[in-house]
């Protein structure tokens, strides 16, 4: 499940966006159009195909 928020909301509510990544990616929009994806590092590693980093 993805969450959507404007880039302006993201600037003011970064912690809420971080918490929302537990449920999946957060789609950041500009002028109503998707522009960025904010996701947790573990999900990024899965997408990048590198697995979970032990560091």
N, C-alpha and C positions, 0 to 999 in steps of 0.2 A: 504494500500500500504506500503510495507516495503522498507527500504533503506539498502544497503549493504556497508560496509567499512571494511578495514583491521584494525586489532588492532593497527598497527603502525599509520595509518591515524587517528584513534580515539585519540591516545595520542597527536597528533599534532593539531587536529581540534575538540576538545571536544565541543566547543560552537556550531559548525555546527551540530554535532550529537544531541545535546540537542534540537536544533531548528527542526531537522528532525523528532523527536518523535511526533510532532504535527500531522504528516501524518501516524503514526503507528510505530511499532517497528523498531529499527535499528539492523541489524544482523551484528555482528562483526566476521570477518573471520581470520583464521590463516592458512597459506599455501593453501588458496583457499577453505577451509572447514569451515562451520559455527561452531563457538565455544562459542559465548556469545550472549545474547539478551539485548539490552539497550532500556528501555521504560520509559515513564513518570509514576509517582507514581499512578496516577488515574487509568491508564490501569493495573498496577500491582494489585491494590486492586480489580479490576473487575475480574482478573484472579484468585486471591486468594479467591474470593467469600466473601470478608468482606465488600464490599460497600465502599463508600467514608468516610474517617475519618474526623470527625469534629474538630480535634485538631488543 
